[in-house]
Amino acid sequence: MNGQNYRVGLQVQSEDSHGLLALMAQAISDSGADIESVETPSKSQSGTEGFVEFKFLLKVKNLDQLNQIIQNLHSIPYIRKVIRS
């Protein structure tokens, strides 16, 4: 294995909930990936009352790890959609 990491963006649409960012960060960390950056828009930018969209830039090792991250995020009850960007 060459140890190369790949940068990948994910958009996560979810219900707004206390502690949500921590849950998402833990789901990503549990897969062994690194979070390079995250954008957390204000509620007024999200467009829909009670919903928010987060934009993550991650470093992943391979497609299997990315799929594990997406699966981990979908296991969080508040998450409605995870899109690779």
C-alpha positions as CSV (number, residue, x, y, z in Angstrom):
1,M,0.0,0.0,0.0
2,N,1.4,3.4,-1.0
3,G,-0.2,5.4,1.9
4,Q,-1.7,7.9,-0.5
5,N,-4.7,9.8,0.6
6,Y,-7.4,11.3,-1.6
7,R,-9.3,14.5,-1.0
8,V,-13.1,14.2,-1.3
9,G,-15.9,16.5,-0.6
10,L,-19.2,15.5,1.1
11,Q,-22.4,17.5,1.5
12,V,-24.5,16.4,4.4
13,Q,-28.1,17.5,4.6
14,S,-29.8,17.0,8.0
15,E,-32.3,18.2,10.5
16,D,-30.8,20.8,12.8
17,S,-30.0,19.2,16.2
18,H,-27.8,20.0,19.2
19,G,-24.5,18.1,19.0
20,L,-25.0,17.1,15.4
21,L,-21.5,18.3,14.3
22,A,-19.9,16.2,17.0
23,L,-21.8,13.1,15.9
24,M,-20.8,13.6,12.3
25,A,-17.1,14.2,13.3
26,Q,-17.1,11.0,15.4
27,A,-18.7,9.0,12.5
28,I,-15.9,10.2,10.2
29,S,-13.2,9.6,12.7
30,D,-14.4,6.1,13.4
31,S,-13.6,5.2,9.8
32,G,-10.0,6.4,10.2
33,A,-10.4,9.4,7.8
34,D,-9.2,12.9,8.5
35,I,-11.4,16.0,8.2
36,E,-9.5,18.7,6.3
37,S,-12.2,21.3,6.6
38,V,-15.9,21.8,7.3
39,E,-18.3,24.5,6.4
40,T,-21.3,25.1,8.7
41,P,-23.7,27.5,7.1
42,S,-26.0,29.6,9.2
43,K,-29.6,28.5,9.4
44,S,-30.7,31.4,7.1
45,Q,-28.4,30.0,4.4
46,S,-29.8,26.5,4.6
47,G,-33.0,27.4,2.8
48,T,-35.4,25.2,4.7
49,E,-36.4,25.9,8.3
50,G,-35.1,23.3,10.7
51,F,-32.6,21.8,8.2
52,V,-28.9,22.5,7.7
53,E,-26.2,21.5,5.2
54,F,-22.6,20.8,6.1
55,K,-19.8,20.7,3.6
56,F,-16.8,18.5,4.5
57,L,-13.5,18.1,2.8
58,L,-12.0,14.8,3.8
59,K,-8.8,12.8,3.3
60,V,-9.6,9.2,2.6
61,K,-7.4,6.2,1.7
62,N,-9.7,4.5,-0.8
63,L,-13.3,4.0,-2.0
64,D,-14.1,1.4,0.7
65,Q,-13.2,3.9,3.4
66,L,-15.4,6.6,1.7
67,N,-18.3,4.2,1.5
68,Q,-17.8,3.4,5.2
69,I,-17.9,7.1,6.1
70,I,-21.2,7.5,4.1
71,Q,-22.7,4.5,5.8
72,N,-21.6,5.8,9.3
73,L,-23.2,9.2,8.5
74,H,-26.4,7.6,7.3
75,S,-26.6,5.8,10.7
76,I,-27.1,9.1,12.5
77,P,-30.9,9.6,12.8
78,Y,-30.9,13.3,11.8
79,I,-29.1,12.8,8.5
80,R,-31.3,13.0,5.5
81,K,-28.8,13.0,2.6
82,V,-25.1,12.5,2.0
83,I,-23.8,13.6,-1.4
84,R,-20.2,13.3,-2.8
85,S,-19.2,16.7,-4.2
